[in-house]
Amino acid sequence: MNEVVEKVVAGDVRTVARLIRDIDDGVPEVREILKALYPHTGNAYVIGITGAPGVGKSTLVDQMVTHLRKRDKTVGVLAVDPTSPFSGGAILGDRVRMQRHSMDQGVFIRSLATRGHFGGLTQSTRSAIDVLDAMGKDYILVETVGVGQDEVDVVKSAHTTVVVVIPGMGDDIQAIKAGILEVADIFVINKADREGTDKTLSDLRLMIDMDHKKYEEGSWKPPILKTQAVFDKGVKELLEEIEKHGKHLIESTGGLHVRRKKEKVRDELVEMVKSRLYEEVVNRLILTGEFDRAVESIVEGKLDPYTACDDLVIPKLDL
Protein backbone atom coordinates (compact mmCIF):
# COMPACT_ATOMS: atom_id res chain seq x y z
CA MET A 1 0.00 0.00 0.00
CA ASN A 2 2.78 2.44 0.89
CA GLU A 3 4.39 1.80 -2.49
CA VAL A 4 1.13 2.63 -4.29
CA VAL A 5 0.71 5.83 -2.28
CA GLU A 6 4.29 6.91 -3.03
CA LYS A 7 3.84 6.25 -6.75
CA VAL A 8 0.56 8.20 -6.89
CA VAL A 9 2.09 11.19 -5.09
CA ALA A 10 5.06 10.97 -7.47
CA GLY A 11 2.64 11.19 -10.40
CA ASP A 12 3.01 7.65 -11.78
CA VAL A 13 0.35 7.44 -14.51
CA ARG A 14 0.03 3.65 -14.62
CA THR A 15 -0.43 3.38 -10.87
CA VAL A 16 -3.07 6.14 -10.92
CA ALA A 17 -4.90 4.49 -13.83
CA ARG A 18 -4.99 1.14 -12.02
CA LEU A 19 -6.12 2.74 -8.78
CA ILE A 20 -8.99 4.64 -10.44
CA ARG A 21 -10.02 1.45 -12.24
CA ASP A 22 -10.10 -0.37 -8.90
CA ILE A 23 -12.10 2.48 -7.37
CA ASP A 24 -14.62 2.28 -10.22
CA ASP A 25 -14.83 -1.51 -9.82
CA GLY A 26 -15.38 -1.22 -6.07
CA VAL A 27 -12.28 -3.17 -4.99
CA PRO A 28 -12.40 -3.12 -1.14
CA GLU A 29 -8.62 -2.71 -0.68
CA VAL A 30 -8.60 0.77 -2.21
CA ARG A 31 -10.21 2.29 0.89
CA GLU A 32 -6.97 2.02 2.85
CA ILE A 33 -5.05 3.60 -0.03
CA LEU A 34 -7.55 6.48 -0.23
CA LYS A 35 -7.20 7.05 3.52
CA ALA A 36 -3.43 7.34 3.14
CA LEU A 37 -3.76 9.65 0.11
CA TYR A 38 -6.21 12.08 1.71
CA PRO A 39 -3.57 14.18 3.53
CA HIS A 40 -1.99 14.87 0.11
CA THR A 41 -5.19 16.41 -1.29
CA GLY A 42 -6.47 19.98 -1.26
CA ASN A 43 -4.12 21.58 -3.79
CA ALA A 44 -5.87 21.11 -7.14
CA TYR A 45 -8.45 23.52 -8.55
CA VAL A 46 -11.57 21.53 -9.41
CA ILE A 47 -13.84 22.74 -12.23
CA GLY A 48 -17.22 21.12 -12.85
CA ILE A 49 -18.63 21.23 -16.38
CA THR A 50 -22.30 20.33 -16.58
CA GLY A 51 -25.27 20.76 -18.88
CA ALA A 52 -27.70 18.78 -21.01
CA PRO A 53 -26.45 16.18 -23.53
CA GLY A 54 -25.41 17.63 -26.88
CA VAL A 55 -24.35 21.10 -25.72
CA GLY A 56 -20.69 20.45 -26.53
CA LYS A 57 -19.23 19.87 -23.08
CA SER A 58 -16.53 17.46 -24.32
CA THR A 59 -15.36 19.86 -27.03
CA LEU A 60 -15.26 22.70 -24.51
CA VAL A 61 -13.25 20.61 -22.03
CA ASP A 62 -10.85 19.59 -24.82
CA GLN A 63 -10.16 23.24 -25.67
CA MET A 64 -9.81 24.17 -22.00
CA VAL A 65 -7.16 21.48 -21.60
CA THR A 66 -5.26 22.90 -24.59
CA HIS A 67 -5.25 26.41 -23.12
CA LEU A 68 -4.22 25.22 -19.65
CA ARG A 69 -1.34 23.20 -21.12
CA LYS A 70 -0.15 26.31 -22.97
CA ARG A 71 0.16 27.89 -19.53
CA ASP A 72 2.21 24.87 -18.46
CA LYS A 73 -0.49 23.68 -16.04
CA THR A 74 -1.03 19.97 -15.44
CA VAL A 75 -4.58 18.78 -15.96
CA GLY A 76 -6.73 15.82 -14.93
CA VAL A 77 -10.02 15.14 -16.72
CA LEU A 78 -12.77 12.94 -15.30
CA ALA A 79 -15.58 12.38 -17.79
CA VAL A 80 -18.62 10.85 -16.10
CA ASP A 81 -20.48 8.86 -18.75
CA PRO A 82 -23.67 6.80 -18.90
CA THR A 83 -23.22 3.23 -17.72
CA SER A 84 -23.45 0.41 -20.22
CA PRO A 85 -26.32 -1.92 -19.22
CA PHE A 86 -24.21 -4.84 -20.46
CA SER A 87 -20.67 -4.31 -19.21
CA GLY A 88 -21.35 -1.80 -16.43
CA GLY A 89 -18.61 0.40 -17.89
CA ALA A 90 -18.71 3.87 -19.40
CA ILE A 91 -20.38 3.79 -22.83
CA LEU A 92 -18.44 6.77 -24.20
CA GLY A 93 -15.17 5.62 -22.69
CA ASP A 94 -13.05 6.33 -25.76
CA ARG A 95 -13.52 10.10 -25.52
CA VAL A 96 -12.53 10.50 -29.16
CA ARG A 97 -12.50 14.31 -28.99
CA MET A 98 -9.77 14.30 -26.34
CA GLN A 99 -7.46 11.74 -27.94
CA ARG A 100 -5.01 14.43 -29.10
CA HIS A 101 -4.01 14.84 -25.44
CA SER A 102 -3.48 11.12 -24.82
CA MET A 103 0.30 11.27 -25.35
CA ASP A 104 0.75 14.38 -23.20
CA GLN A 105 2.33 13.42 -19.86
CA GLY A 106 0.83 16.54 -18.28
CA VAL A 107 -2.73 15.40 -18.98
CA PHE A 108 -4.59 12.47 -17.41
CA ILE A 109 -8.00 11.59 -18.89
CA ARG A 110 -10.34 8.98 -17.52
CA SER A 111 -13.98 8.08 -18.19
CA LEU A 112 -16.04 6.90 -15.24
CA ALA A 113 -19.40 5.16 -15.30
CA THR A 114 -22.36 6.75 -13.54
CA ARG A 115 -23.39 3.33 -12.16
CA GLY A 116 -26.99 4.50 -12.32
CA HIS A 117 -26.31 7.75 -10.44
CA PHE A 118 -27.77 10.04 -13.08
CA GLY A 119 -27.85 13.66 -12.00
CA GLY A 120 -24.70 13.66 -9.97
CA LEU A 121 -21.38 12.28 -9.00
CA THR A 122 -20.86 8.78 -7.73
CA GLN A 123 -18.62 8.17 -4.74
CA SER A 124 -16.05 6.70 -7.16
CA THR A 125 -15.89 10.06 -8.96
CA ARG A 126 -15.25 11.92 -5.71
CA SER A 127 -12.53 9.43 -4.82
CA ALA A 128 -10.99 9.77 -8.30
CA ILE A 129 -10.85 13.56 -7.79
CA ASP A 130 -8.88 12.97 -4.59
CA VAL A 131 -6.47 10.63 -6.42
CA LEU A 132 -5.76 13.17 -9.19
CA ASP A 133 -5.41 15.87 -6.52
CA ALA A 134 -2.86 13.76 -4.63
CA MET A 135 -1.16 13.03 -7.97
CA GLY A 136 -0.32 16.73 -8.16
CA LYS A 137 -2.59 17.95 -10.96
CA ASP A 138 -3.01 21.73 -10.99
CA TYR A 139 -6.52 21.56 -12.45
CA ILE A 140 -9.13 18.80 -12.42
CA LEU A 141 -11.98 19.11 -14.93
CA VAL A 142 -15.05 17.02 -14.10
CA GLU A 143 -17.43 16.68 -17.03
CA THR A 144 -20.75 15.24 -15.89
CA VAL A 145 -23.21 13.15 -17.85
CA GLY A 146 -25.74 15.97 -18.08
CA VAL A 147 -29.39 15.05 -17.63
CA GLY A 148 -31.00 18.42 -17.07
CA GLN A 149 -32.43 19.64 -13.78
CA ASP A 150 -31.05 16.86 -11.61
CA GLU A 151 -27.43 17.51 -12.56
CA VAL A 152 -26.50 19.41 -9.42
CA ASP A 153 -24.18 17.22 -7.35
CA VAL A 154 -21.05 18.41 -9.15
CA VAL A 155 -21.12 21.63 -7.13
CA LYS A 156 -20.35 19.66 -3.98
CA SER A 157 -16.93 18.69 -5.29
CA ALA A 158 -15.98 21.66 -7.48
CA HIS A 159 -14.52 25.08 -6.77
CA THR A 160 -16.12 26.52 -9.91
CA THR A 161 -19.17 25.05 -11.65
CA VAL A 162 -19.75 25.89 -15.31
CA VAL A 163 -23.24 25.27 -16.73
CA VAL A 164 -23.25 24.92 -20.53
CA VAL A 165 -26.34 25.57 -22.66
CA ILE A 166 -26.98 26.09 -26.37
CA PRO A 167 -29.49 28.30 -28.22
CA GLY A 168 -32.91 26.83 -29.03
CA MET A 169 -33.14 24.11 -26.39
CA GLY A 170 -36.83 23.29 -26.53
CA ASP A 171 -38.53 25.47 -23.93
CA ASP A 172 -35.52 27.75 -24.00
CA ILE A 173 -33.61 27.25 -20.75
CA GLN A 174 -35.05 23.85 -19.82
CA ALA A 175 -31.66 22.49 -18.80
CA ILE A 176 -31.02 25.10 -16.13
CA LYS A 177 -34.34 25.41 -14.36
CA ALA A 178 -34.70 24.77 -10.65
CA GLY A 179 -31.53 23.48 -9.01
CA ILE A 180 -29.20 24.03 -11.96
CA LEU A 181 -29.56 27.81 -11.64
CA GLU A 182 -28.47 27.50 -8.04
CA VAL A 183 -25.22 25.68 -8.80
CA ALA A 184 -23.89 27.76 -11.68
CA ASP A 185 -20.90 29.99 -11.01
CA ILE A 186 -20.54 30.68 -14.74
CA PHE A 187 -23.01 30.21 -17.61
CA VAL A 188 -21.70 29.37 -21.06
CA ILE A 189 -23.81 29.62 -24.21
CA ASN A 190 -21.95 27.27 -26.55
CA LYS A 191 -22.52 27.06 -30.32
CA ALA A 192 -23.18 30.81 -30.10
CA ASP A 193 -23.21 31.14 -33.90
CA ARG A 194 -26.66 29.53 -33.90
CA GLU A 195 -29.91 31.43 -34.23
CA GLY A 196 -31.51 32.28 -30.90
CA THR A 197 -28.31 33.09 -29.01
CA ASP A 198 -29.44 36.57 -28.01
CA LYS A 199 -32.79 35.26 -26.74
CA THR A 200 -31.01 32.61 -24.66
CA LEU A 201 -28.71 35.31 -23.28
CA SER A 202 -31.61 37.59 -22.32
CA ASP A 203 -33.52 34.66 -20.76
CA LEU A 204 -30.50 33.79 -18.63
CA ARG A 205 -30.03 37.39 -17.54
CA LEU A 206 -33.69 37.60 -16.60
CA MET A 207 -33.48 34.42 -14.50
CA ILE A 208 -30.38 35.70 -12.70
CA ASP A 209 -31.91 39.15 -12.11
CA MET A 210 -35.09 37.58 -10.70
CA ASP A 211 -32.93 35.97 -8.05
CA HIS A 212 -31.31 39.31 -7.12
CA LYS A 213 -31.72 38.71 -3.35
CA LYS A 214 -29.15 35.93 -3.63
CA TYR A 215 -26.55 38.28 -5.04
CA GLU A 216 -25.88 40.71 -2.25
CA GLU A 217 -23.08 43.23 -2.43
CA GLY A 218 -19.76 41.43 -2.52
CA SER A 219 -21.25 38.09 -3.57
CA TRP A 220 -20.49 36.37 -6.89
CA LYS A 221 -22.99 36.99 -9.69
CA PRO A 222 -22.68 34.40 -12.49
CA PRO A 223 -21.39 35.90 -15.72
CA ILE A 224 -22.79 34.69 -19.05
CA LEU A 225 -20.27 33.93 -21.81
CA LYS A 226 -20.66 33.05 -25.47
CA THR A 227 -18.42 30.35 -26.93
CA GLN A 228 -17.92 28.36 -30.09
CA ALA A 229 -15.83 25.58 -28.62
CA VAL A 230 -15.30 23.76 -31.92
CA PHE A 231 -13.59 26.90 -33.27
CA ASP A 232 -11.86 27.73 -29.96
CA LYS A 233 -13.79 30.98 -29.62
CA GLY A 234 -14.48 32.29 -26.12
CA VAL A 235 -12.54 29.53 -24.32
CA LYS A 236 -9.74 31.86 -23.23
CA GLU A 237 -12.32 34.26 -21.80
CA LEU A 238 -13.98 31.38 -19.95
CA LEU A 239 -10.70 30.47 -18.24
CA GLU A 240 -10.23 34.12 -17.29
CA GLU A 241 -13.67 34.14 -15.62
CA ILE A 242 -12.80 30.92 -13.78
CA GLU A 243 -9.64 32.63 -12.48
CA LYS A 244 -11.74 35.60 -11.34
CA HIS A 245 -14.07 33.23 -9.49
CA GLY A 246 -11.08 31.57 -7.85
CA LYS A 247 -9.82 34.96 -6.65
CA HIS A 248 -13.31 35.74 -5.35
CA LEU A 249 -13.28 32.50 -3.33
CA ILE A 250 -9.92 33.41 -1.83
CA GLU A 251 -11.11 36.90 -0.90
CA SER A 252 -14.46 35.77 0.51
CA THR A 253 -13.41 32.58 2.30
CA GLY A 254 -9.73 33.15 2.92
CA GLY A 255 -8.60 30.26 0.77
CA LEU A 256 -9.45 27.65 -1.82
CA HIS A 257 -10.30 24.89 0.62
CA VAL A 258 -13.90 24.98 -0.59
CA ARG A 259 -14.17 21.21 -0.45
CA ARG A 260 -13.22 21.33 3.24
CA LYS A 261 -15.98 23.77 4.20
CA LYS A 262 -18.26 22.31 6.86
CA GLU A 263 -21.41 22.06 4.72
CA LYS A 264 -19.56 20.46 1.83
CA VAL A 265 -17.74 18.01 4.09
CA ARG A 266 -21.09 17.15 5.65
CA ASP A 267 -22.69 16.52 2.24
CA GLU A 268 -19.81 14.36 1.06
CA LEU A 269 -19.76 12.39 4.31
CA VAL A 270 -23.52 11.76 4.08
CA GLU A 271 -23.07 10.42 0.55
CA MET A 272 -20.14 8.29 1.65
CA VAL A 273 -22.12 6.84 4.56
CA LYS A 274 -25.05 6.09 2.22
CA SER A 275 -22.75 4.31 -0.20
CA ARG A 276 -21.05 2.34 2.57
CA LEU A 277 -24.34 1.30 4.16
CA TYR A 278 -25.75 0.27 0.80
CA GLU A 279 -22.72 -1.89 0.05
CA GLU A 280 -22.66 -3.53 3.47
CA VAL A 281 -26.39 -4.21 3.77
CA VAL A 282 -27.02 -5.35 0.19
CA ASN A 283 -23.93 -7.57 0.11
CA ARG A 284 -24.94 -9.20 3.39
CA LEU A 285 -28.52 -9.75 2.19
CA ILE A 286 -27.29 -11.36 -1.03
CA LEU A 287 -24.72 -13.56 0.73
CA THR A 288 -27.27 -14.84 3.25
CA GLY A 289 -29.86 -15.50 0.56
CA GLU A 290 -32.43 -13.22 2.25
CA PHE A 291 -32.67 -10.96 -0.79
CA ASP A 292 -33.36 -13.80 -3.24
CA ARG A 293 -35.94 -15.31 -0.89
CA ALA A 294 -37.72 -11.96 -0.71
CA VAL A 295 -37.72 -11.72 -4.51
CA GLU A 296 -39.28 -15.18 -4.78
CA SER A 297 -41.95 -14.28 -2.21
CA ILE A 298 -42.93 -11.18 -4.19
CA VAL A 299 -42.99 -13.12 -7.49
CA GLU A 300 -45.21 -15.81 -5.95
CA GLY A 301 -47.58 -13.20 -4.55
CA LYS A 302 -46.90 -14.14 -0.93
CA LEU A 303 -45.46 -10.74 -0.05
CA ASP A 304 -45.72 -7.15 -1.25
CA PRO A 305 -42.44 -5.30 -2.05
CA TYR A 306 -43.00 -2.69 0.69
CA THR A 307 -43.25 -5.29 3.44
CA ALA A 308 -40.32 -7.18 1.94
CA CYS A 309 -38.21 -4.03 1.99
CA ASP A 310 -39.08 -3.32 5.62
CA ASP A 311 -38.34 -6.92 6.60
CA LEU A 312 -34.94 -6.74 4.94
CA VAL A 313 -33.84 -3.29 6.08
CA ILE A 314 -35.28 -2.57 9.52
CA PRO A 315 -33.55 -5.46 11.34
CA LYS A 316 -30.24 -4.34 9.79
CA LEU A 317 -30.59 -0.87 11.33
CA ASP A 318 -29.72 -2.44 14.68
CA LEU A 319 -26.27 -3.49 13.37
C-alpha positions in Angstrom: 0.0 0.0 0.0 2.8 2.4 0.9 4.4 1.8 -2.5 1.1 2.6 -4.3 0.7 5.8 -2.3 4.3 6.9 -3.0 3.8 6.3 -6.8 0.6 8.2 -6.9 2.1 11.2 -5.1 5.1 11.0 -7.5 2.6 11.2 -10.4 3.0 7.7 -11.8 0.3 7.4 -14.5 0.0 3.6 -14.6 -0.4 3.4 -10.9 -3.1 6.1 -10.9 -4.9 4.5 -13.8 -5.0 1.1 -12.0 -6.1 2.7 -8.8 -9.0 4.6 -10.4 -10.0 1.5 -12.2 -10.1 -0.4 -8.9 -12.1 2.5 -7.4 -14.6 2.3 -10.2 -14.8 -1.5 -9.8 -15.4 -1.2 -6.1 -12.3 -3.2 -5.0 -12.4 -3.1 -1.1 -8.6 -2.7 -0.7 -8.6 0.8 -2.2 -10.2 2.3 0.9 -7.0 2.0 2.8 -5.0 3.6 0.0 -7.6 6.5 -0.2 -7.2 7.1 3.5 -3.4 7.3 3.1 -3.8 9.7 0.1 -6.2 12.1 1.7 -3.6 14.2 3.5 -2.0 14.9 0.1 -5.2 16.4 -1.3 -6.5 20.0 -1.3 -4.1 21.6 -3.8 -5.9 21.1 -7.1 -8.4 23.5 -8.6 -11.6 21.5 -9.4 -13.8 22.7 -12.2 -17.2 21.1 -12.8 -18.6 21.2 -16.4 -22.3 20.3 -16.6 -25.3 20.8 -18.9 -27.7 18.8 -21.0 -26.4 16.2 -23.5 -25.4 17.6 -26.9 -24.4 21.1 -25.7 -20.7 20.4 -26.5 -19.2 19.9 -23.1 -16.5 17.5 -24.3 -15.4 19.9 -27.0 -15.3 22.7 -24.5 -13.3 20.6 -22.0 -10.9 19.6 -24.8 -10.2 23.2 -25.7 -9.8 24.2 -22.0 -7.2 21.5 -21.6 -5.3 22.9 -24.6 -5.2 26.4 -23.1 -4.2 25.2 -19.7 -1.3 23.2 -21.1 -0.1 26.3 -23.0 0.2 27.9 -19.5 2.2 24.9 -18.5 -0.5 23.7 -16.0 -1.0 20.0 -15.4 -4.6 18.8 -16.0 -6.7 15.8 -14.9 -10.0 15.1 -16.7 -12.8 12.9 -15.3 -15.6 12.4 -17.8 -18.6 10.9 -16.1 -20.5 8.9 -18.7 -23.7 6.8 -18.9 -23.2 3.2 -17.7 -23.4 0.4 -20.2 -26.3 -1.9 -19.2 -24.2 -4.8 -20.5 -20.7 -4.3 -19.2 -21.3 -1.8 -16.4 -18.6 0.4 -17.9 -18.7 3.9 -19.4 -20.4 3.8 -22.8 -18.4 6.8 -24.2 -15.2 5.6 -22.7 -13.0 6.3 -25.8 -13.5 10.1 -25.5 -12.5 10.5 -29.2 -12.5 14.3 -29.0 -9.8 14.3 -26.3 -7.5 11.7 -27.9 -5.0 14.4 -29.1 -4.0 14.8 -25.4 -3.5 11.1 -24.8 0.3 11.3 -25.3 0.7 14.4 -23.2 2.3 13.4 -19.9 0.8 16.5 -18.3 -2.7 15.4 -19.0 -4.6 12.5 -17.4 -8.0 11.6 -18.9 -10.3 9.0 -17.5 -14.0 8.1 -18.2 -16.0 6.9 -15.2 -19.4 5.2 -15.3 -22.4 6.8 -13.5 -23.4 3.3 -12.2 -27.0 4.5 -12.3 -26.3 7.8 -10.4 -27.8 10.0 -13.1 -27.9 13.7 -12.0 -24.7 13.7 -10.0 -21.4 12.3 -9.0 -20.9 8.8 -7.7 -18.6 8.2 -4.7 -16.1 6.7 -7.2 -15.9 10.1 -9.0 -15.3 11.9 -5.7 -12.5 9.4 -4.8 -11.0 9.8 -8.3 -10.9 13.6 -7.8 -8.9 13.0 -4.6 -6.5 10.6 -6.4 -5.8 13.2 -9.2 -5.4 15.9 -6.5 -2.9 13.8 -4.6 -1.2 13.0 -8.0 -0.3 16.7 -8.2 -2.6 17.9 -11.0 -3.0 21.7 -11.0 -6.5 21.6 -12.5 -9.1 18.8 -12.4 -12.0 19.1 -14.9 -15.0 17.0 -14.1 -17.4 16.7 -17.0 -20.8 15.2 -15.9 -23.2 13.2 -17.8 -25.7 16.0 -18.1 -29.4 15.1 -17.6 -31.0 18.4 -17.1 -32.4 19.6 -13.8 -31.1 16.9 -11.6 -27.4 17.5 -12.6 -26.5 19.4 -9.4 -24.2 17.2 -7.3 -21.1 18.4 -9.2 -21.1 21.6 -7.1 -20.4 19.7 -4.0 -16.9 18.7 -5.3 -16.0 21.7 -7.5 -14.5 25.1 -6.8 -16.1 26.5 -9.9 -19.2 25.0 -11.6 -19.7 25.9 -15.3 -23.2 25.3 -16.7 -23.3 24.9 -20.5 -26.3 25.6 -22.7 -27.0 26.1 -26.4 -29.5 28.3 -28.2 -32.9 26.8 -29.0 -33.1 24.1 -26.4 -36.8 23.3 -26.5 -38.5 25.5 -23.9 -35.5 27.8 -24.0 -33.6 27.3 -20.8 -35.1 23.9 -19.8 -31.7 22.5 -18.8 -31.0 25.1 -16.1 -34.3 25.4 -14.4 -34.7 24.8 -10.7 -31.5 23.5 -9.0 -29.2 24.0 -12.0 -29.6 27.8 -11.6 -28.5 27.5 -8.0 -25.2 25.7 -8.8 -23.9 27.8 -11.7 -20.9 30.0 -11.0 -20.5 30.7 -14.7 -23.0 30.2 -17.6 -21.7 29.4 -21.1 -23.8 29.6 -24.2 -22.0 27.3 -26.6 -22.5 27.1 -30.3 -23.2 30.8 -30.1 -23.2 31.1 -33.9 -26.7 29.5 -33.9 -29.9 31.4 -34.2 -31.5 32.3 -30.9 -28.3 33.1 -29.0 -29.4 36.6 -28.0 -32.8 35.3 -26.7 -31.0 32.6 -24.7 -28.7 35.3 -23.3 -31.6 37.6 -22.3 -33.5 34.7 -20.8 -30.5 33.8 -18.6 -30.0 37.4 -17.5 -33.7 37.6 -16.6 -33.5 34.4 -14.5 -30.4 35.7 -12.7 -31.9 39.2 -12.1 -35.1 37.6 -10.7 -32.9 36.0 -8.0 -31.3 39.3 -7.1 -31.7 38.7 -3.4 -29.1 35.9 -3.6 -26.5 38.3 -5.0 -25.9 40.7 -2.2 -23.1 43.2 -2.4 -19.8 41.4 -2.5 -21.3 38.1 -3.6 -20.5 36.4 -6.9 -23.0 37.0 -9.7 -22.7 34.4 -12.5 -21.4 35.9 -15.7 -22.8 34.7 -19.1 -20.3 33.9 -21.8 -20.7 33.0 -25.5 -18.4 30.3 -26.9 -17.9 28.4 -30.1 -15.8 25.6 -28.6 -15.3 23.8 -31.9 -13.6 26.9 -33.3 -11.9 27.7 -30.0 -13.8 31.0 -29.6 -14.5 32.3 -26.1 -12.5 29.5 -24.3 -9.7 31.9 -23.2 -12.3 34.3 -21.8 -14.0 31.4 -19.9 -10.7 30.5 -18.2 -10.2 34.1 -17.3 -13.7 34.1 -15.6 -12.8 30.9 -13.8 -9.6 32.6 -12.5 -11.7 35.6 -11.3 -14.1 33.2 -9.5 -11.1 31.6 -7.8 -9.8 35.0 -6.6 -13.3 35.7 -5.3 -13.3 32.5 -3.3 -9.9 33.4 -1.8 -11.1 36.9 -0.9 -14.5 35.8 0.5 -13.4 32.6 2.3 -9.7 33.2 2.9 -8.6 30.3 0.8 -9.5 27.7 -1.8 -10.3 24.9 0.6 -13.9 25.0 -0.6 -14.2 21.2 -0.4 -13.2 21.3 3.2 -16.0 23.8 4.2 -18.3 22.3 6.9 -21.4 22.1 4.7 -19.6 20.5 1.8 -17.7 18.0 4.1 -21.1 17.1 5.6 -22.7 16.5 2.2 -19.8 14.4 1.1 -19.8 12.4 4.3 -23.5 11.8 4.1 -23.1 10.4 0.5 -20.1 8.3 1.7 -22.1 6.8 4.6 -25.1 6.1 2.2 -22.7 4.3 -0.2 -21.1 2.3 2.6 -24.3 1.3 4.2 -25.8 0.3 0.8 -22.7 -1.9 0.0 -22.7 -3.5 3.5 -26.4 -4.2 3.8 -27.0 -5.4 0.2 -23.9 -7.6 0.1 -24.9 -9.2 3.4 -28.5 -9.7 2.2 -27.3 -11.4 -1.0 -24.7 -13.6 0.7 -27.3 -14.8 3.3 -29.9 -15.5 0.6 -32.4 -13.2 2.2 -32.7 -11.0 -0.8 -33.4 -13.8 -3.2 -35.9 -15.3 -0.9 -37.7 -12.0 -0.7 -37.7 -11.7 -4.5 -39.3 -15.2 -4.8 -42.0 -14.3 -2.2 -42.9 -11.2 -4.2 -43.0 -13.1 -7.5 -45.2 -15.8 -5.9 -47.6 -13.2 -4.5 -46.9 -14.1 -0.9 -45.5 -10.7 0.0 -45.7 -7.1 -1.2 -42.4 -5.3 -2.1 -43.0 -2.7 0.7 -43.2 -5.3 3.4 -40.3 -7.2 1.9 -38.2 -4.0 2.0 -39.1 -3.3 5.6 -38.3 -6.9 6.6 -34.9 -6.7 4.9 -33.8 -3.3 6.1 -35.3 -2.6 9.5 -33.5 -5.5 11.3 -30.2 -4.3 9.8 -30.6 -0.9 11.3 -29.7 -2.4 14.7 -26.3 -3.5 13.4 
